[in-house]
């Protein structure tokens, strides 16, 4: 199975059936993206009406290609797909990506055609991704077998992987991640999963050394044993898995079936599996990105004891509530720590959560020593803070940024999450230095809670029996 996914994510050659000279069409985007990425292995456009497509020699059919082909992208209508699958199987293609919809998700007639495709593929040892997908890509080696709306560039070295049963959801996550300073290096849209499924992709991602933390959008699981095995592989590799599992309600389950022909299953069974294998279950895209960003830039905390610092007494109260609600612990500071905090800023409230009051804005030069004192306390596993607009104020901007960079280097094992209200160009340097920078104080707590949950999951022993209700 790993070799099959390897042929999808690192193929030795790619053919595009239905290749278009128009780079904006579904058949044109995969080829245009491969050209742009500098893919350095053979690419074969298949178009019987053209001698060249986007400057590359075209072939009238798959059979006319003189060399072996690892991966075929079918950018053709559903009605022409079965014949193309048969031609690919007879040529010895390893994996076919079926972009078109119009199969099992539409009912019995579409299911029969989909079943026929699978029968042909299995008879020849060929694999199918899809149908009803936006495709797959791996920026690590320039493989782009996708018609996703915009070219998926790598923005930085903070990379994650994404597998999604919904192409539209995958596109949204890709866009949101880029805005938050994360690059998605690997993406697989699994769609109807007539063959290659979510679990198989997660297992490959879990064991591939170039793949970072994994986000998965899940509507239903067709092979529970393989899914559990994939999560076990991720846990063994200490690779974080963040899952957006929908279909928890009866209405959601019905919608999942009509969307990608998935069966949502019993939500309690999924949750039990997630708990057993240390999976973080996110409820929204924003939450998934928050946790993915956190694990990409920050260490996992030693424990659940959190210190909170705020320029606002109201936010300090919010921190206290949020820490408790997130099953974290409000760290108990030592007497010497509290005394030093009072010495540095006499107007502060040294009890955790710590309210510095607005006085700190008049003496921002004291903040580095103040934070250093907190981080040095042996009872602190993580720090959250509310800096508000001070990160963009002229008298404190550079000092706050530079001092946080130094503190991040001094205390590399303590995660720091800060809530701030500022422009992206002000926030991004904090992320670059390994500080979890978010807009809402509650999200800062959520990021720390996510890191703690993942750490606990990696450390816990795993014993799970698959509930019969989970076999969907």
N, C-alpha and C positions, 0 to 999 in steps of 0.2 A: 504493500500500500504506500509506503514512503516513497518508493521509486515512482509510483504513479503520480503522486503529488509533486514530486521533483520534476517530472516531465511537464507539469503544468506551470510550476513556478521557476524552473530553470531549464527550459527546453533547449535542445541542440539545434532546432530549426522550427520555424513557424510558417504555416500557410493560412491565408485569409480568403475564404470562399465568399464571393460577393464583394470583393475589394472594389472600392470606388475611387475615382480620381478626385472627387470632391471631399476634402478633408473634414467637412462639417457633417457629412452623412454617417450613418451607423457603420457602413462598410468602409468608410474612409478614415474614421478616427483611429482604429487600431493600427493601421499602417502609418498614418501620420505620427502617432505617438512613438512607434518603434523607430522611425527615422529620427525623431527629435531626441529620443533617449540614447541614441548611438548603439542600439542593439547590434552586437558584432558577430552574430551567427546568421545563417541563411534565412531570408524572408521570401516567401513565394506568394505574390498576389494571384488569385484565381478569378479571372473574368474572361469569358469567351468572346467578348465584344471589343477587347482592347489588346494591343500588343505590349503596351506598358501602362502601369498605374502609378501615378505619383513618381514617375521617373524610374521605376523598377520593372524589369521584364515580367510580363504577366503570362499565365498559362491558362489554356481553355478548360482544364479540369484538374482535379487532384491526380488522376492517373497519368496525366501528361508530365507531371513533375518528375525529373529523372532521378532525384535523390530521395532517401528516406525522409519522412516528416515526423517529428515528435508531436507537435501540437497544431491542431487545426481550429481556427475560429470561424464559425458559421454565422456570417452576417447576412442571412437570407431569410425570406418569409417561412413561416411554419410549414406551409404546403410543400416546400421544396426540401425540407430538412431531412426527411426519412431517406430519400435517395442519396443525399450527400453523406449521411452517416454510413450508409451501406458502402459507398465508394471509399470513404476513409478507412473503414474496417478492412476492406479488401486490399488496400494499399499497405496496411500494417501500421497505421497511425496509432500513437499511444494514448493520446487524450484529445477529445473533441469538446469544444466549448459551444454550447447551443444558446445563442443570445435571444432568439425569438421566444415570445410567449404564445399562448394559444394551445396548450396541451392539457395536462391533468387538472390545472386550476380552473378550466372551463367546463369540466364534466366528463361523462363517460366516453364520448367520442374522442376527445383529446387524450384521455387516459389510455385508450387502445393504441393510438399512434405512439404515445410515449413508451408504452410497454414494448411495442415492436422495435423501437430504437434500442432499448435496453437489451432485448434478445439478440439483436444483431451484434451489438458491441460485445456482449459477453461471449458469444460464440467465437469471437476473434481476439479475445483478450484486450479489447480496447475499453477505455474509461470515458465517461461523459460527465461534464460539468453543466448543470442546468437541467432542463431548459429554463427560460424566463429569468435570465441573469444579465447583469451589466458586465460580467466577465471577471478577470483577475489581473493583478499586476504585482511585480516584485521590483521595486526601484533599486534594490541592491545589485541587480545584474541587468537592468534595462528591459526586462520582460514586461510588455504591456499588451495584454490580450483583452482589451476593454474598450467600450465606447462611452465611458464616463464623461460627464459634460465638460470638464476642464482638465487640462493636463495636470496630473498629480505630482507636483514637484516636491522634492525634499527641501525643507526650509532650514534644517539644522540637524544636529546629531541626536536630538531627543526623539527617537523613533518608536512607534508602536505598530502592532499588526491588527488587522480587522478582518473578521469573518462574519458575514451577515446573510441571513436568509431573505432579506429584502434589499434590492438594489437601490431603491429610493432612500431608504434609511442609511445605507452605506454612504451614499453621496452626501447626505446631510452631516453625518459624523465626520467625514473627510474635511468638509468645509469648516465645521466648528473646531476641529482639532487644529487646523492651520491658523485660525484666528487666535487660539490660545497658546501658540508657540510649540505645537507638536507636529511631527511629520509622520504620516502613515506610510511605512515602507512596503508593507505587504497587505494586499486586500484580496479577498476571495468572496464573491457573491455566489451563494449556492442555490438560490431559487427553489425550484420544485424538487431538487435532490433525487432525481430518478436513479442516480448512481452514486457519485461522490457526494458525501454528506458532511455536515457540520463537524461531527466528531473526528472524522478522518483528517480534516483540515486542521483542527485544533491540535491533534496529535502531532502532525508534521510541524506546526508552528512551535509546539512545546519542545521539540527535540532539535530544531534547527538553530545552530548557535548564532546566526546573524539576526534572528528574530527577537524583538524586545517584548514588553508586556502586551497582552492580548486582550482586545475587546471583542465580544461576540454578541450579536443580536439574534435572539432565539425565539422562534414561534412554536416549534415542536421538535421532538427528537425521534428519528425513525429507528435508530439502532442504539438502545440504551447502553448495552455492554460496551460498545465502542466509544460512546460518549464518556462514560465513566472512566474507561481506560485512558482516554485523552486527558481528562482532568487529573488523573493519577500521575501521568507523565509530566504534566505541568508542575504539579506539586513536587515531584521528585527533583525537577530541575530548578525549583524555587523561582518559577516564572509566574508572575501575577496574571490571573485571569479575571477579567471584569465582564460580567454578563448582564445584558439587558434582556430579561425574560418577560415576554408579554403573553397574553392569553390566560391570565390568572383568573379572570371572571368568565362566566358562561358566555357572555356576549363577546368577550375578547377571543375565546376559543373558536366561536363560530366564524369570526372575522379572519382568524388565522387560516382556517380551512379554505375560505374563498380567495385568500390572497396568494398563497404559494402551495396550496394543497397539503399544508402541514396539519398535524393533529396536535393540539396543544397539551393534552395529557392532564395529569393531576398536579396542581401547583405545589401541594404539600410535599409530594415525592421529589419534585425538582429541588425544593428548598432544602430537603434533607441531604440530597447529594451535594448541593452547593456548600452546605455547612461542613460536610464530611471532608471535602477536598479543598477547603480554604478559598472558595470562589467568592469574590465580592459581587453582590447583586446590586446593580444600580437601577434606579427607578426612572431616571431621565437621561437624555444625552448629556446634558450639562454635568450631571453627577458623574457619569462615566468618564468624561473628559477630566473633571477635577481629580479623580482618583488616578487616572492614567498619567496625568501630569505629575501628581505627587510621587508616584513610584518611579517616574523617569528621572526625577531630579533630587529626591530626598531619601535619606536612609530610613529603614524601618525602625521604629522606636524600641527601646529596651523593654518598655512596659507601657502602662496606660496612664501614668501620672502626668498631668498637664498643668503647666503654669500659663496664666493669661495676663497680658498687660494691655492697658487701654488708656487712651487719652480722654475717654469719655466714661463717666460713671454709669450711664445708661447701658453702654456696650459691655461694661464689666459685668453688669447684672445679666445681660443676655448671654455672655460667655458662661457664667455659672450655670444657667439653665441648660444651655446647649451641651456643655461637658457632661452633665449628669444624664441628660436624655440620650446621649451617644454611648452610654455605658463606659465612659472614661472616668477617671478619678481626678478631682481637684487636688493638685499636689500640695502637701503640707510643707511649708518652707521652714527652715531651721531658724532659731532665734537670731543667730548671727547674720543670716541672710536678711531677715526682716529689719534688723538694726541698721545694717549697711544701706538698705534701700531708704530708710527714714533719714539717714545721714545725708545721702546724696540729694534727695528731694524731700525736705521736711513736710511739704504740703501733701505728699502722697499718702495713700492708704496701703500699707505694706502687706495686708492680708490678701491672699490669693483668692479670686482674681484681683490684680493690682491696678488700682486707679491712680495714674500719675497726675491727674487733673491737667488742666490747660497750662499749668505752670511750666511744664516741660517745653512748651513752644517758645517760652521766653529764654530758656536755657537748654537748647537742643544739644549743646556740647556735652551735657551730662548723660544723655541717653545711652551712649555706648557702654559706659561703666555700669549704668543701671541694668542694662540687659545682660552684660557679662556676669554680674552678680547673680542674677536669676539662673543663667545657664550653668553656673558653677555649683549650684546647690545639688547635693547628691540625690535629692528626692524628686528631681525634675527629669522626666523622660522626653518631653516635647514642649515646645513653646508656641503659643498663638498670640497674636497681637493685633491691635487696631490702631493704625496710624492715620486713617482718614485722608485728608487733603494735605497733611504735613509733608508727605513725600514730594509734593510739587510746589512747596513754598520756597521762596528765594533764599531765606535765611537758614533753611534746614535741608534742602534737597540733596546737595552734594554730601553733606556730613552724614545723613541717614544712609544714603546708598553706600558710601565708602566704609562706614563703620559696620554695616550689616555684612558686607563682603568679608571684612576681617573676622568678624564673629563667626561667620559660616566656616571659615578656614580653621578657626580655633576650636570649634566644637562640631567636627564633622559627623559625629554619631547622634546628634540631637536634631530631629526635624523641626523646622521653623515654618510656620504658616502665618502670613500677614494679610489682613484685610486693608485695602487702600482704595481711595477714590482719586484716580489720576488718569492721564492720557496713556495710550498704549506705549509710547516711546519712553515714558517714565517707568511704567510697570515692567517692561520686558527685561531691563538689566537685572532686576531682582530675580526673575525666573532664571536668567542666564547664570547667576551665581549660586543657584540651588535653593532659593527661597520660594516657597509655595505662595505666590501672590494671587489673591482673589479679591472680588469686589464686596462680598458679603461676609460679615463675621461668622455667621452660621456655617458658611461654606469652608472657612478656615478650620473650624472644629470638625466638619465632615471629612476633610482631607486627612486630618490626623487620625480620626476614628477609622478611616479606610486603611491607612498604613498599619494601624494596630491590629485590625481584623486580619489583614493579610499575614502579618507576622505570626499571629496566633494560629492561623490556619496552617502555615508551614511547619510550625513546631508541634502541632497536635498529632497524636497517632490516628491512623485512619482505619476504621472498620465500618464498612457499609454493605448492607444487603439491598439489592435492588427490589423495591416494592413491585409486586405484579402490576399495580396500578400505573407504574411508570412506563411499562412496556406498551407503547402507543402504536 
